[in-house]
Amino acid sequence: MKLRTLAFLLLAVAIATIGCGSKQEDTTETVVAADGETEVETGGSYAEAMIDPTAGNEANGMAIFTDRGGEITLQLDLSKAPAGPLAAHIHEFGDCSSGDGKSAGGHWNPDGEDHGKWGDGVHHLGDLGNIEIDESGRGLLSLTTDRWSMGTGEANDIVGKAIIVHSGADDFMTQPTGAAGGRIACGVIAKK
């Protein structure tokens, strides 16, 4: 646990150090995490979520949201997760206090759309899709959009929401959850 915390602190310091100058440059940093290397795009403002396991689970990781003047890129890195496709969603409340992750509420859906697949028709703004987890328990997801904002207080603001990783794959059809199963990890999105 201490090694994981140290890796995440190093990741946050690397991002903060690069983002401190008056000139915002688009760069990619490789940060050595506890269980491998993670490439993180830096420059611009950012938010992060440290993703911790819910009761009885081991999945954990980090999500970094980088805002580069109108487009936000999410890079989600998971470890110790069950192999196979697992759904990830942004949920409406930045609250991971309950052991089952249900304190995060339902899917974040400020537009009142049906649940679906990102980039394929209607979907919630919080529908991130499935992360393919390899046999070592590692998975990465990257998504870039101009549909989110960061720290604006607008309806499409990701700050103060939670990222939930589910125990199964999202079928992209079942309303309103995609039949993705229980909540195995949770992290609150905070602007840095």
Number of C-alpha atoms within 10 A of each C-alpha: 7 8 11 14 13 13 17 19 13 15 21 16 12 16 24 17 11 17 19 12 11 7 10 14 13 12 12 12 14 12 18 14 19 16 15 9 10 17 14 22 19 25 22 22 20 23 22 21 23 21 26 21 23 24 13 9 16 15 22 23 24 20 23 26 29 24 22 17 10 11 16 24 19 22 20 24 21 23 21 19 27 21 16 17 20 22 25 26 24 27 28 20 20 22 20 24 13 12 15 18 25 18 17 25 17 17 22 22 20 14 12 11 12 17 24 25 20 16 11 8 9 14 21 22 24 26 24 24 22 24 24 20 20 16 12 12 18 22 23 18 17 14 13 14 13 12 11 20 19 23 16 11 11 12 11 18 15 29 23 19 24 31 32 31 32 24 22 22 20 26 17 22 14 13 11 16 20 19 17 21 15 15 22 26 28 36 29 26 25 20 17 12
